[in-house]
């Protein structure tokens, strides 16, 4: 298995995790399989562009934050997204400056 961060072929398994000796990145085989499944399933942005782990996206409209009076303004750039399996339609996990960790629906973002 190659390292998903630096693509090194020297990764080794240590218990339940895989470890890259070159960049010190650790990951689980399950997380890699889930990410590959989501990428194969074709998570796409509002304009139909395929999204992948680590992409940057831009929010296309104002979004209310559930349980808060905060709003994510349209035009906000979100870096380093993670694709997730959300049963409620939220298939992007990310951190937004000033708000924190949250989940977004891919239909409300465009690839940067």
Secondary structure, DSSP 8 states (H G I E B T S, - for coil): ---TTT--S--EEETTEEE-TTT--EEEHHHHHHHHHHHHHT-B-TTS-B--TT--EEE-S-EE-TTSS-EE-TT-EE-S-EE---TTS--EEEEETTTEEEEE-GGGEEE-
